[in-house]
């Protein structure tokens, strides 16, 4: 079975590569608009579209730095345009209640399609399963650490929290997995960028929170992690830790520029993960975890679906050749859909 035409071009796994990230100090960076000339007077080579959070900007600057190095140009020739998304504007409720993953990409994709930007930089885990027909995920950077981090000022681990303690998160997957492990805890919505969530934790709005380790690494905040949760105990979101680049399919010049910084292993891993997600129709309304690990020419995939209350779960694993990545992801999804049945999916799809 082939991957649906709109499925983003996928990616793979680099060994928890915090060293592959470029931690960017954002102060002092000038954000250029399309059509400008660089400070040196040279024409702008490409314009990157991104959200405006510190993490999103760090990722955009990492893409810019890699493009500049790969093509031997001054980084100032690659402009960055900040685009405010619906996900940035809606802060009072969980993404599952506000419209799902597309909230973080819709306005950026609209600018890409209109020619306002040449490429979009996303966190892969925020990208919807299907893209507009005219765009694709043309490259993925080497994957950062895909794991989740447990952060608390009061406990050393999730298991050490007292009954009734509050865990703040905006992720339905994290909510479901917390309740799966600790049904005696309370989970409440905690939105905002990384710094905002850490401040809310310091202010006592929650006893603990969970964040992607990759984001902490990219912001130079790895020390905030109280405990890093292993993939086997807390399966990450599909694509977690990978930066995705979206471009127009027919833009041969930009696609050639971007190809030079793509990571083949990350592409293989995300091919399996996103194929799994596509068949399950995953969004922020669906508690789904998936991760692909690569060892030489072999891949090891783990997939999981959990009910929002953590009471029901279905998990599976697959192993095969790198060339089988898409087929493995689809096969794993078919198994879970058959085992869980349609009744299970109505619990969180609203259908």
Secondary structure, 3 states (H helix, E strand, C coil): CCCCCCECCCCECCCCCHHHCCCCCCCCCCCCCCCCECCCCCECCEEEEECCCHHHHHHHHHHHHHHHHHHCCCHHHEEEEECCCHHHHCCCCCHHHHCCHHHHCHHHHHHHHHCCCCEEEEEHHHCCCECCCCEEEEEECCCCCCCEEEECCCCCCHHHCCCCCEEEECCHHHHHHHHHHCCCCEEEECCCCHHHHHHHHHCCCCCEEEEEHHHHHHCCCHHHCCEEECCCCCCCCCCCCCEEEEEECCCHHHHHHHHCCCCHHHHHHHHHHHHHHHHHCCCCCCCEEEEEEEECCEEEEEEEEECCCCCCEEEEEEEEEHHHHHHHHHHHHHHHHHHHHHHHHHHHHCC
